[in-house]
Amino acid sequence: MSSIPAPRPDRTCLVTGASSGIGEEIARQLAARGQGVTLVARSEDRLRALADELSGAHGVRAEVLACDLSDAEARAGLPARLDALDLSVNVLINNAGVSTLGPVWRSDPDAELAMIRTDVEAVVHLCSLLTPGMVARRSGCILNVASTAAFQPIPGQAGYGASKAFVLSYSHALRVELRPYGVTVTALCPGPVETEFGATAGFDDAESHELMPAPFWVTADEVARVGIEGMDANRAVAIPGVANRASAAVGWLTPRKVLLNFLAKQHPGMRAS
C-alpha cells in the first residue's frame, strides 16, 4: 500500500533545498510520479529553471517559493504564500541543510547559528506549520533528511552531527505522534553524496574521499530514490547503500571513547587544531 497521497491539483509536495543535489533529484522523481511540487530554496533562478523542466517533462504543476530557510520570518510566511496559490501540502520534504567545518573554538558564531537555523529550526518550524493541515485531512507524508552523521558525534563537524541527530530523534517521535492521523514520517540518512554540499562546508574533493572511501558514496538520484521509496513504504529510517547502513550501525554501537578518538584523528576538520 502506498503511503504517498495520490496527486490532486490542489495538493503539492513541498521540497526544501530544491535548487541542487538531493532536493533537486527528489523533486524530479516526485514529478515523474505525477506529483505536483513546490520548490523552496534561496536561488529563485535555479528553482524556476527546474520548475519549467518538471512541468514540461511531466505535465505537473511546479511552483517556486524563493525563501531563505534560516530566516524565521520568511519561513512563517510560507503558509500564506501557499494559500495564495490555492495549495495544501500533502508531502513535506525537509531537505535543506548546511554544515560548517572545524573545531568549535575556531568557528564563526554567525555561521554556526545559521547552520542550526537551517538544519534544525527550519525542520521544526515547517513541521509545526504544516502538520495541522495533514492531521485535519488525515493524510500526508513527511521526509526529513538527516544523515549517517546522526548516529555518532562528529568532532570537526560538531554542530552538524548534533543537528542531524536531532532530526533523527525528532522524526522518530513525530512519527508516533502522527501515526493515529494517517500521516507518516521517514528519516532519510544518506552518507556522502556528490553534490555541492561538501564544497560549501569547506571540504575539497581529496579530503572528502579520504574521509569516506568509494564504497560509501551514493549518487543524489539514488539517495532520492531510496528516500521516496522509504517514505512510500512508511519506513521509519531509510539509509542508501550497504556500506552506509553498516557504518550507521557501527557508529551507533561502538563505545564513544573508542569511536571519537578515531574520528578526531581522521576528520579533516580536526587537522592543525
MIDOSE-1310 file (N, C-alpha, C; in nm, 2 decimals, decimal comma, always signed):
residues 273
mssi	+0,08/-0,12/+0,00/+0,00/+0,00/+0,00/+0,09/+0,12/+0,00; +0,06/+0,22/-0,09/+0,13/+0,34/-0,10/+0,10/+0,44/+0,01; +0,20/+0,50/+0,08/+0,18/+0,60/+0,18/+0,16/+0,74/+0,12; +0,23/+0,76/+0,00/+0,22/+0,89/-0,06/+0,08/+0,92/-0,11
papr	+0,02/+1,03/-0,07/-0,12/+1,05/-0,12/-0,12/+1,07/-0,27; -0,23/+1,03/-0,33/-0,25/+1,05/-0,48/-0,24/+1,19/-0,52; -0,19/+1,22/-0,64/-0,18/+1,36/-0,68/-0,32/+1,42/-0,69; -0,33/+1,55/-0,66/-0,45/+1,63/-0,68/-0,41/+1,77/-0,72
pdrt	-0,49/+1,84/-0,79/-0,45/+1,98/-0,84/-0,43/+2,08/-0,73; -0,50/+2,06/-0,61/-0,49/+2,15/-0,50/-0,39/+2,10/-0,39; -0,31/+2,00/-0,42/-0,22/+1,95/-0,33/-0,08/+1,96/-0,39; +0,02/+1,97/-0,30/+0,16/+1,98/-0,35/+0,26/+1,91/-0,26
clvt	+0,37/+1,87/-0,32/+0,48/+1,82/-0,24/+0,58/+1,94/-0,22; +0,60/+1,99/-0,10/+0,69/+2,10/-0,08/+0,83/+2,04/-0,05; +0,93/+2,08/-0,13/+1,07/+2,03/-0,12/+1,16/+2,15/-0,09; +1,22/+2,14/+0,02/+1,32/+2,25/+0,06/+1,46/+2,21/+0,01
gass	+1,54/+2,31/-0,02/+1,68/+2,28/-0,07/+1,67/+2,22/-0,21; +1,57/+2,27/-0,29/+1,54/+2,20/-0,42/+1,62/+2,26/-0,53; +1,71/+2,35/-0,51/+1,78/+2,41/-0,62/+1,90/+2,33/-0,67; +1,94/+2,22/-0,59/+2,05/+2,14/-0,63/+2,05/+2,01/-0,55
gige	+2,14/+1,92/-0,59/+2,16/+1,80/-0,52/+2,05/+1,71/-0,49; +2,04/+1,66/-0,37/+1,93/+1,56/-0,33/+1,79/+1,62/-0,35; +1,77/+1,75/-0,31/+1,64/+1,81/-0,32/+1,60/+1,82/-0,46; +1,69/+1,85/-0,55/+1,65/+1,86/-0,69/+1,61/+1,73/-0,74
eiar	+1,68/+1,62/-0,71/+1,65/+1,49/-0,75/+1,52/+1,44/-0,69; +1,49/+1,47/-0,57/+1,37/+1,43/-0,51/+1,25/+1,49/-0,58; +1,27/+1,62/-0,61/+1,16/+1,69/-0,69/+1,14/+1,63/-0,82; +1,25/+1,59/-0,89/+1,24/+1,52/-1,02/+1,16/+1,39/-1,01
qlaa	+1,19/+1,31/-0,91/+1,13/+1,18/-0,90/+0,99/+1,19/-0,86; +0,96/+1,29/-0,77/+0,81/+1,30/-0,74/+0,73/+1,35/-0,86; +0,79/+1,44/-0,94/+0,72/+1,49/-1,06/+0,70/+1,38/-1,16; +0,80/+1,29/-1,17/+0,79/+1,17/-1,26/+0,68/+1,08/-1,21
rgqg	+0,64/+1,08/-1,09/+0,53/+1,00/-1,03/+0,39/+1,08/-1,05; +0,40/+1,20/-1,11/+0,28/+1,27/-1,14/+0,24/+1,37/-1,03; +0,33/+1,38/-0,93/+0,30/+1,47/-0,82/+0,34/+1,62/-0,85; +0,25/+1,71/-0,81/+0,28/+1,85/-0,82/+0,39/+1,88/-0,71
vtlv	+0,47/+1,98/-0,74/+0,58/+2,01/-0,65/+0,59/+2,16/-0,63; +0,63/+2,20/-0,51/+0,66/+2,34/-0,48/+0,80/+2,34/-0,43; +0,88/+2,42/-0,50/+1,03/+2,42/-0,48/+1,07/+2,54/-0,40; +1,14/+2,51/-0,29/+1,18/+2,61/-0,20/+1,34/+2,61/-0,18
arse	+1,40/+2,73/-0,20/+1,54/+2,75/-0,17/+1,56/+2,90/-0,19; +1,68/+2,94/-0,18/+1,71/+3,09/-0,19/+1,73/+3,12/-0,34; +1,78/+3,03/-0,42/+1,81/+3,07/-0,56/+1,69/+3,06/-0,65; +1,62/+3,17/-0,67/+1,49/+3,17/-0,75/+1,52/+3,13/-0,89
drlr	+1,63/+3,17/-0,96/+1,65/+3,14/-1,09/+1,67/+2,99/-1,12; +1,74/+2,93/-1,03/+1,76/+2,78/-1,04/+1,63/+2,71/-1,02; +1,55/+2,75/-0,92/+1,42/+2,69/-0,90/+1,33/+2,70/-1,02; +1,33/+2,82/-1,08/+1,24/+2,84/-1,19/+1,28/+2,75/-1,31
alad	+1,41/+2,74/-1,33/+1,46/+2,65/-1,44/+1,41/+2,51/-1,41; +1,42/+2,46/-1,29/+1,38/+2,33/-1,25/+1,23/+2,31/-1,27; +1,15/+2,41/-1,22/+1,01/+2,41/-1,23/+0,97/+2,40/-1,38; +1,03/+2,47/-1,47/+1,00/+2,47/-1,61/+1,03/+2,33/-1,67
elsg	+1,14/+2,27/-1,62/+1,18/+2,14/-1,67/+1,07/+2,04/-1,63; +1,03/+2,04/-1,50/+0,94/+1,94/-1,45/+0,80/+1,95/-1,51; +0,75/+2,07/-1,52/+0,62/+2,09/-1,58/+0,62/+2,05/-1,73; +0,73/+2,08/-1,80/+0,74/+2,04/-1,94/+0,75/+1,90/-1,96
ahgv	+0,83/+1,83/-1,87/+0,85/+1,69/-1,89/+0,74/+1,60/-1,84; +0,67/+1,64/-1,74/+0,57/+1,56/-1,67/+0,43/+1,61/-1,67; +0,41/+1,74/-1,71/+0,28/+1,80/-1,71/+0,23/+1,82/-1,57; +0,31/+1,84/-1,47/+0,27/+1,86/-1,33/+0,28/+2,01/-1,30
raev	+0,20/+2,05/-1,20/+0,21/+2,18/-1,15/+0,34/+2,20/-1,07; +0,43/+2,29/-1,11/+0,55/+2,31/-1,04/+0,56/+2,46/-1,00; +0,55/+2,49/-0,87/+0,56/+2,62/-0,82/+0,69/+2,65/-0,76; +0,73/+2,78/-0,75/+0,85/+2,83/-0,69/+0,83/+2,92/-0,58
lacd	+0,88/+2,90/-0,46/+0,88/+2,99/-0,35/+1,02/+3,01/-0,30; +1,08/+3,12/-0,35/+1,22/+3,15/-0,31/+1,21/+3,19/-0,16; +1,30/+3,14/-0,08/+1,29/+3,16/+0,07/+1,43/+3,13/+0,13; +1,47/+3,21/+0,22/+1,59/+3,18/+0,30/+1,54/+3,11/+0,42
lsda	+1,57/+2,98/+0,43/+1,51/+2,90/+0,54/+1,58/+2,92/+0,67; +1,69/+3,00/+0,67/+1,75/+3,04/+0,80/+1,68/+3,16/+0,86; +1,58/+3,22/+0,79/+1,51/+3,33/+0,83/+1,37/+3,29/+0,89; +1,35/+3,31/+1,02/+1,22/+3,26/+1,08/+1,10/+3,33/+1,02
eara	+1,11/+3,46/+0,99/+1,00/+3,54/+0,94/+0,97/+3,49/+0,80; +1,07/+3,46/+0,72/+1,05/+3,41/+0,58/+0,98/+3,27/+0,59; +1,02/+3,19/+0,68/+0,96/+3,06/+0,69/+0,81/+3,07/+0,73; +0,79/+3,16/+0,83/+0,65/+3,18/+0,88/+0,56/+3,23/+0,77
glpa	+0,61/+3,29/+0,67/+0,53/+3,34/+0,56/+0,49/+3,24/+0,45; +0,55/+3,12/+0,46/+0,52/+3,02/+0,36/+0,38/+2,97/+0,35; +0,31/+2,94/+0,46/+0,17/+2,90/+0,45/+0,08/+3,00/+0,38; +0,10/+3,13/+0,40/+0,02/+3,23/+0,33/+0,05/+3,23/+0,19
rlda	+0,17/+3,21/+0,15/+0,21/+3,21/+0,01/+0,15/+3,08/-0,06; +0,14/+2,97/+0,01/+0,08/+2,85/-0,04/-0,07/+2,87/-0,05; -0,13/+2,94/+0,05/-0,28/+2,97/+0,04/-0,31/+3,05/-0,08; -0,22/+3,15/-0,11/-0,24/+3,24/-0,23/-0,24/+3,16/-0,36
ldls	-0,17/+3,05/-0,36/-0,17/+2,96/-0,48/-0,28/+2,85/-0,47; -0,36/+2,86/-0,37/-0,47/+2,76/-0,35/-0,41/+2,62/-0,34; -0,30/+2,60/-0,27/-0,24/+2,48/-0,25/-0,23/+2,44/-0,10; -0,24/+2,31/-0,08/-0,22/+2,25/+0,05/-0,11/+2,15/+0,04
vnvl	-0,02/+2,14/+0,14/+0,09/+2,05/+0,13/+0,05/+1,91/+0,18; +0,06/+1,81/+0,09/+0,04/+1,67/+0,13/+0,16/+1,59/+0,15; +0,28/+1,64/+0,10/+0,41/+1,58/+0,12/+0,51/+1,69/+0,16; +0,58/+1,68/+0,27/+0,68/+1,77/+0,31/+0,81/+1,71/+0,31
inna	+0,90/+1,76/+0,23/+1,04/+1,71/+0,22/+1,13/+1,82/+0,28; +1,18/+1,79/+0,41/+1,27/+1,88/+0,47/+1,41/+1,84/+0,44; +1,46/+1,89/+0,33/+1,59/+1,85/+0,28/+1,70/+1,96/+0,30; +1,67/+2,08/+0,30/+1,77/+2,19/+0,31/+1,87/+2,17/+0,43
gvst	+1,99/+2,18/+0,40/+2,09/+2,16/+0,51/+2,23/+2,22/+0,47; +2,30/+2,26/+0,57/+2,44/+2,31/+0,55/+2,52/+2,26/+0,66; +2,65/+2,27/+0,65/+2,75/+2,23/+0,75/+2,86/+2,33/+0,76; +2,92/+2,33/+0,88/+3,05/+2,41/+0,90/+3,16/+2,30/+0,91
lgpv	+3,28/+2,35/+0,92/+3,39/+2,26/+0,92/+3,50/+2,31/+1,02; +3,54/+2,23/+1,11/+3,65/+2,27/+1,20/+3,60/+2,27/+1,35; +3,70/+2,28/+1,44/+3,66/+2,27/+1,58/+3,58/+2,40/+1,62; +3,49/+2,38/+1,72/+3,40/+2,49/+1,76/+3,48/+2,61/+1,81
wrsd	+3,60/+2,59/+1,87/+3,67/+2,71/+1,92/+3,73/+2,80/+1,81; +3,73/+2,74/+1,69/+3,78/+2,83/+1,58/+3,66/+2,87/+1,49; +3,54/+2,85/+1,53/+3,42/+2,87/+1,44/+3,38/+3,01/+1,43; +3,31/+3,04/+1,33/+3,24/+3,17/+1,31/+3,10/+3,15/+1,38
pdae	+3,07/+3,23/+1,48/+2,95/+3,21/+1,55/+2,83/+3,23/+1,47; +2,83/+3,33/+1,37/+2,72/+3,35/+1,29/+2,69/+3,23/+1,19; +2,80/+3,17/+1,14/+2,79/+3,06/+1,06/+2,73/+2,94/+1,13; +2,77/+2,92/+1,26/+2,72/+2,81/+1,34/+2,57/+2,82/+1,36
lami	+2,53/+2,95/+1,40/+2,39/+2,97/+1,42/+2,31/+2,96/+1,29; +2,36/+3,00/+1,18/+2,29/+2,99/+1,06/+2,27/+2,84/+1,02; +2,37/+2,76/+1,05/+2,35/+2,61/+1,03/+2,24/+2,56/+1,12; +2,24/+2,59/+1,24/+2,13/+2,54/+1,33/+1,99/+2,59/+1,29
rtdv	+1,99/+2,71/+1,24/+1,86/+2,76/+1,19/+1,81/+2,69/+1,07; +1,90/+2,65/+0,98/+1,86/+2,58/+0,86/+1,84/+2,43/+0,89; +1,93/+2,37/+0,96/+1,93/+2,22/+0,98/+1,83/+2,18/+1,09; +1,80/+2,26/+1,19/+1,72/+2,22/+1,30/+1,59/+2,31/+1,30
eavv	+1,61/+2,44/+1,31/+1,49/+2,52/+1,33/+1,39/+2,51/+1,21; +1,45/+2,51/+1,09/+1,36/+2,50/+0,97/+1,28/+2,37/+0,97; +1,34/+2,26/+1,01/+1,26/+2,14/+1,02/+1,15/+2,14/+1,11; +1,18/+2,19/+1,24/+1,08/+2,20/+1,34/+0,97/+2,30/+1,30
hlcs	+1,01/+2,41/+1,25/+0,92/+2,52/+1,21/+0,82/+2,47/+1,10; +0,87/+2,41/+1,00/+0,78/+2,37/+0,89/+0,69/+2,25/+0,93; +0,74/+2,16/+1,01/+0,66/+2,06/+1,06/+0,55/+2,12/+1,15; +0,58/+2,21/+1,23/+0,48/+2,28/+1,32/+0,38/+2,35/+1,24
lltp	+0,42/+2,42/+1,13/+0,33/+2,49/+1,04/+0,24/+2,41/+0,96; +0,29/+2,29/+0,91/+0,22/+2,22/+0,80/+0,15/+2,09/+0,85; +0,19/+2,04/+0,97/+0,13/+1,91/+1,01/-0,02/+1,93/+1,05; -0,06/+2,05/+1,10/-0,20/+2,06/+1,14/-0,29/+2,04/+1,02
gmva	-0,26/+2,08/+0,90/-0,34/+2,06/+0,78/-0,34/+1,91/+0,75; -0,23/+1,84/+0,76/-0,22/+1,70/+0,73/-0,31/+1,62/+0,83; -0,30/+1,66/+0,96/-0,38/+1,59/+1,06/-0,53/+1,61/+1,03; -0,57/+1,73/+0,99/-0,71/+1,76/+0,96/-0,76/+1,68/+0,85
rrsg	-0,67/+1,66/+0,75/-0,71/+1,58/+0,63/-0,69/+1,43/+0,64; -0,63/+1,39/+0,76/-0,60/+1,25/+0,78/-0,51/+1,19/+0,67; -0,42/+1,27/+0,62/-0,34/+1,23/+0,51/-0,21/+1,31/+0,50; -0,10/+1,24/+0,47/+0,02/+1,32/+0,44/+0,15/+1,24/+0,47
ciln	+0,26/+1,28/+0,42/+0,39/+1,22/+0,43/+0,49/+1,33/+0,46; +0,59/+1,30/+0,55/+0,70/+1,38/+0,58/+0,83/+1,30/+0,56; +0,92/+1,36/+0,49/+1,06/+1,30/+0,47/+1,15/+1,41/+0,53; +1,22/+1,38/+0,64/+1,32/+1,46/+0,70/+1,45/+1,41/+0,66
vast	+1,53/+1,49/+0,60/+1,67/+1,44/+0,56/+1,77/+1,47/+0,67; +1,81/+1,36/+0,73/+1,91/+1,36/+0,83/+2,05/+1,32/+0,76; +2,12/+1,22/+0,82/+2,25/+1,18/+0,77/+2,30/+1,07/+0,85; +2,39/+0,99/+0,79/+2,46/+0,89/+0,88/+2,54/+0,96/+0,99
aafq	+2,56/+1,09/+0,98/+2,63/+1,16/+1,09/+2,54/+1,17/+1,21; +2,41/+1,13/+1,20/+2,32/+1,13/+1,31/+2,35/+1,02/+1,41; +2,42/+0,92/+1,37/+2,44/+0,80/+1,45/+2,56/+0,81/+1,55; +2,64/+0,92/+1,54/+2,75/+0,93/+1,63/+2,79/+1,08/+1,63
pipg	+2,85/+1,13/+1,73/+2,91/+1,27/+1,73/+3,02/+1,28/+1,63; +3,04/+1,40/+1,57/+3,14/+1,42/+1,47/+3,24/+1,53/+1,51; +3,35/+1,50/+1,58/+3,45/+1,60/+1,60/+3,50/+1,67/+1,47; +3,50/+1,80/+1,46/+3,53/+1,86/+1,34/+3,40/+1,91/+1,26
qagy	+3,29/+1,85/+1,30/+3,16/+1,89/+1,25/+3,06/+1,87/+1,36; +3,09/+1,93/+1,48/+3,01/+1,90/+1,60/+2,87/+1,95/+1,58; +2,85/+2,07/+1,53/+2,71/+2,12/+1,52/+2,63/+2,05/+1,42; +2,70/+2,01/+1,31/+2,63/+1,94/+1,20/+2,58/+1,80/+1,25
gask	+2,67/+1,72/+1,31/+2,64/+1,59/+1,36/+2,53/+1,60/+1,46; +2,53/+1,70/+1,55/+2,43/+1,71/+1,65/+2,30/+1,75/+1,59; +2,30/+1,84/+1,49/+2,18/+1,88/+1,42/+2,11/+1,76/+1,36; +2,19/+1,67/+1,29/+2,13/+1,55/+1,23/+2,08/+1,45/+1,33
afvl	+2,15/+1,44/+1,44/+2,10/+1,35/+1,55/+1,96/+1,40/+1,60; +1,95/+1,54/+1,61/+1,82/+1,60/+1,64/+1,71/+1,56/+1,54; +1,75/+1,57/+1,42/+1,65/+1,54/+1,31/+1,60/+1,40/+1,32; +1,69/+1,31/+1,34/+1,66/+1,17/+1,35/+1,57/+1,14/+1,47
sysh	+1,61/+1,19/+1,59/+1,53/+1,17/+1,71/+1,39/+1,24/+1,69; +1,39/+1,36/+1,64/+1,26/+1,43/+1,62/+1,17/+1,35/+1,53; +1,23/+1,30/+1,42/+1,15/+1,22/+1,33/+1,08/+1,10/+1,39; +1,16/+1,03/+1,47/+1,11/+0,91/+1,54/+0,99/+0,95/+1,62
alrv	+1,00/+1,05/+1,70/+0,90/+1,09/+1,79/+0,77/+1,14/+1,72; +0,80/+1,23/+1,61/+0,69/+1,28/+1,53/+0,61/+1,17/+1,46; +0,68/+1,07/+1,42/+0,62/+0,95/+1,35/+0,51/+0,89/+1,44; +0,54/+0,87/+1,57/+0,45/+0,81/+1,66/+0,33/+0,91/+1,69
elrp	+0,36/+1,04/+1,70/+0,25/+1,13/+1,73/+0,15/+1,14/+1,62; +0,20/+1,13/+1,49/+0,12/+1,15/+1,38/+0,05/+1,02/+1,32; +0,10/+0,90/+1,37/+0,05/+0,77/+1,32/-0,10/+0,76/+1,33; -0,16/+0,80/+1,44/-0,31/+0,78/+1,45/-0,39/+0,86/+1,35
ygvt	-0,33/+0,96/+1,29/-0,40/+1,05/+1,19/-0,36/+1,02/+1,05; -0,30/+0,91/+1,02/-0,27/+0,87/+0,88/-0,16/+0,95/+0,82; -0,07/+1,01/+0,90/+0,04/+1,09/+0,85/+0,17/+1,01/+0,88; +0,25/+0,99/+0,78/+0,38/+0,91/+0,80/+0,50/+1,00/+0,81
vtal	+0,60/+0,96/+0,88/+0,73/+1,03/+0,89/+0,84/+0,93/+0,87; +0,93/+0,97/+0,78/+1,05/+0,89/+0,75/+1,18/+0,98/+0,76; +1,28/+0,93/+0,82/+1,41/+1,00/+0,82/+1,50/+0,94/+0,72; +1,55/+1,02/+0,63/+1,64/+0,97/+0,52/+1,78/+1,01/+0,57
cpgp	+1,87/+0,90/+0,58/+2,00/+0,92/+0,64/+2,11/+0,88/+0,53; +2,14/+0,97/+0,44/+2,25/+0,94/+0,34/+2,39/+0,95/+0,40; +2,48/+0,88/+0,34/+2,62/+0,91/+0,37/+2,67/+1,01/+0,27; +2,79/+1,01/+0,23/+2,85/+1,11/+0,14/+2,78/+1,10/+0,00
vete	+2,76/+1,22/-0,06/+2,69/+1,23/-0,19/+2,76/+1,33/-0,27; +2,78/+1,31/-0,40/+2,84/+1,40/-0,49/+2,75/+1,52/-0,52; +2,75/+1,62/-0,43/+2,67/+1,74/-0,45/+2,75/+1,86/-0,42; +2,69/+1,98/-0,41/+2,76/+2,10/-0,38/+2,78/+2,11/-0,23
fgat	+2,73/+2,02/-0,15/+2,73/+2,03/+0,00/+2,87/+2,03/+0,05; +2,95/+1,94/+0,01/+3,09/+1,93/+0,07/+3,17/+2,06/+0,04; +3,17/+2,11/-0,08/+3,24/+2,23/-0,11/+3,19/+2,35/-0,03; +3,06/+2,36/-0,01/+3,00/+2,46/+0,06/+3,05/+2,45/+0,21
agfd	+3,06/+2,33/+0,26/+3,10/+2,31/+0,40/+3,25/+2,34/+0,42; +3,33/+2,33/+0,31/+3,47/+2,36/+0,32/+3,56/+2,24/+0,29; +3,50/+2,12/+0,25/+3,58/+2,01/+0,21/+3,63/+2,02/+0,07; +3,75/+1,98/+0,04/+3,79/+1,97/-0,10/+3,77/+1,82/-0,14
daes	+3,77/+1,79/-0,27/+3,74/+1,65/-0,31/+3,83/+1,55/-0,25; +3,96/+1,58/-0,24/+4,05/+1,48/-0,19/+4,02/+1,45/-0,04; +3,99/+1,55/+0,03/+3,96/+1,53/+0,18/+3,83/+1,45/+0,19; +3,73/+1,48/+0,11/+3,60/+1,41/+0,12/+3,62/+1,26/+0,09
helm	+3,70/+1,23/-0,01/+3,71/+1,09/-0,05/+3,81/+1,02/+0,04; +3,90/+1,09/+0,10/+3,99/+1,03/+0,20/+3,91/+0,99/+0,33; +3,82/+1,08/+0,37/+3,74/+1,06/+0,49/+3,64/+0,94/+0,47; +3,58/+0,94/+0,35/+3,48/+0,84/+0,32/+3,52/+0,77/+0,19
papf	+3,58/+0,65/+0,19/+3,62/+0,58/+0,06/+3,50/+0,55/-0,03; +3,54/+0,51/-0,15/+3,44/+0,49/-0,26/+3,32/+0,41/-0,23; +3,32/+0,30/-0,15/+3,20/+0,22/-0,13/+3,09/+0,30/-0,06; +3,13/+0,41/+0,01/+3,03/+0,48/+0,09/+2,95/+0,58/+0,00
wvta	+3,01/+0,62/-0,11/+2,95/+0,73/-0,19/+2,83/+0,68/-0,27; +2,72/+0,75/-0,27/+2,60/+0,72/-0,34/+2,55/+0,85/-0,42; +2,50/+0,83/-0,54/+2,46/+0,94/-0,62/+2,33/+1,01/-0,56; +2,31/+1,13/-0,60/+2,20/+1,21/-0,55/+2,07/+1,14/-0,60
deva	+2,07/+1,09/-0,72/+1,94/+1,03/-0,77/+1,91/+0,90/-0,70; +2,01/+0,83/-0,66/+1,99/+0,70/-0,58/+1,94/+0,74/-0,44; +2,00/+0,84/-0,38/+1,95/+0,88/-0,24/+1,81/+0,93/-0,25; +1,77/+1,00/-0,36/+1,63/+1,04/-0,37/+1,54/+0,92/-0,39
rvgi	+1,58/+0,82/-0,47/+1,50/+0,70/-0,49/+1,48/+0,63/-0,36; +1,58/+0,61/-0,28/+1,57/+0,54/-0,16/+1,48/+0,62/-0,06; +1,50/+0,75/-0,06/+1,41/+0,83/+0,03/+1,27/+0,82/-0,01; +1,23/+0,84/-0,13/+1,09/+0,84/-0,18/+1,03/+0,70/-0,16
egmd	+1,11/+0,59/-0,19/+1,06/+0,46/-0,17/+1,04/+0,43/-0,02; +1,13/+0,48/+0,06/+1,12/+0,46/+0,20/+1,00/+0,53/+0,26; +0,97/+0,65/+0,21/+0,86/+0,73/+0,25/+0,73/+0,66/+0,21; +0,73/+0,61/+0,08/+0,61/+0,54/+0,03/+0,58/+0,41/+0,10
anra	+0,68/+0,35/+0,15/+0,67/+0,22/+0,22/+0,65/+0,24/+0,37; +0,64/+0,37/+0,41/+0,62/+0,40/+0,55/+0,73/+0,35/+0,64; +0,86/+0,36/+0,60/+0,97/+0,31/+0,68/+1,01/+0,43/+0,77; +1,05/+0,39/+0,89/+1,10/+0,49/+0,99/+1,23/+0,56/+0,95
vaip	+1,32/+0,48/+0,89/+1,45/+0,53/+0,85/+1,49/+0,46/+0,72; +1,55/+0,54/+0,63/+1,60/+0,49/+0,50/+1,74/+0,54/+0,49; +1,83/+0,44/+0,47/+1,97/+0,46/+0,46/+2,02/+0,41/+0,32; +2,06/+0,49/+0,23/+2,11/+0,44/+0,10/+2,24/+0,38/+0,10
gvan	+2,26/+0,26/+0,05/+2,39/+0,19/+0,04/+2,42/+0,10/+0,15; +2,47/-0,02/+0,12/+2,50/-0,12/+0,22/+2,61/-0,07/+0,31; +2,72/-0,01/+0,26/+2,82/+0,04/+0,34/+2,78/+0,15/+0,44; +2,69/+0,23/+0,40/+2,63/+0,33/+0,49/+2,55/+0,27/+0,60
rasa	+2,47/+0,17/+0,56/+2,39/+0,10/+0,67/+2,48/+0,04/+0,77; +2,59/-0,02/+0,72/+2,68/-0,08/+0,81/+2,75/+0,03/+0,90; +2,79/+0,14/+0,84/+2,86/+0,24/+0,92/+2,77/+0,31/+1,02; +2,64/+0,32/+0,99/+2,55/+0,37/+1,08/+2,54/+0,28/+1,21
avgw	+2,53/+0,15/+1,18/+2,53/+0,05/+1,29/+2,65/+0,06/+1,38; +2,77/+0,07/+1,31/+2,89/+0,08/+1,38/+2,90/+0,21/+1,47; +2,86/+0,32/+1,40/+2,86/+0,44/+1,48/+2,77/+0,44/+1,60; +2,65/+0,37/+1,58/+2,56/+0,37/+1,69/+2,60/+0,28/+1,81
ltpr	+2,67/+0,17/+1,77/+2,70/+0,07/+1,87/+2,84/+0,08/+1,94; +2,94/+0,14/+1,86/+3,08/+0,15/+1,91/+3,08/+0,24/+2,04; +3,16/+0,19/+2,14/+3,18/+0,28/+2,26/+3,23/+0,42/+2,22; +3,17/+0,52/+2,27/+3,21/+0,66/+2,23/+3,36/+0,69/+2,25
kvll	+3,42/+0,65/+2,35/+3,56/+0,68/+2,38/+3,64/+0,63/+2,26; +3,62/+0,50/+2,22/+3,69/+0,44/+2,11/+3,66/+0,52/+1,98; +3,54/+0,53/+1,95/+3,50/+0,59/+1,82/+3,54/+0,73/+1,81; +3,52/+0,82/+1,91/+3,55/+0,96/+1,90/+3,70/+0,98/+1,88
nfla	+3,78/+0,91/+1,95/+3,93/+0,92/+1,94/+3,97/+0,89/+1,79; +3,91/+0,79/+1,73/+3,94/+0,76/+1,60/+3,89/+0,87/+1,50; +3,77/+0,91/+1,52/+3,71/+1,01/+1,43/+3,79/+1,14/+1,44; +3,83/+1,18/+1,56/+3,91/+1,30/+1,58/+4,04/+1,30/+1,50
kqhp	+4,10/+1,18/+1,49/+4,23/+1,17/+1,42/+4,21/+1,17/+1,27; +4,09/+1,13/+1,22/+4,07/+1,11/+1,08/+4,01/+1,23/+1,01; +3,93/+1,31/+1,09/+3,85/+1,41/+1,03/+3,93/+1,53/+0,98; +3,91/+1,57/+0,86/+3,99/+1,69/+0,80/+3,97/+1,82/+0,88
gmra	+3,85/+1,83/+0,94/+3,82/+1,95/+1,02/+3,90/+1,96/+1,15; +3,96/+1,85/+1,19/+4,04/+1,85/+1,32/+4,19/+1,86/+1,29; +4,23/+1,87/+1,17/+4,38/+1,88/+1,14/+4,43/+2,02/+1,17; +4,55/+2,03/+1,23/+4,61/+2,15/+1,27/+4,53/+2,23/+1,37
s	+4,45/+2,15/+1,45/+4,37/+2,22/+1,55/+4,43/+2,21/+1,69
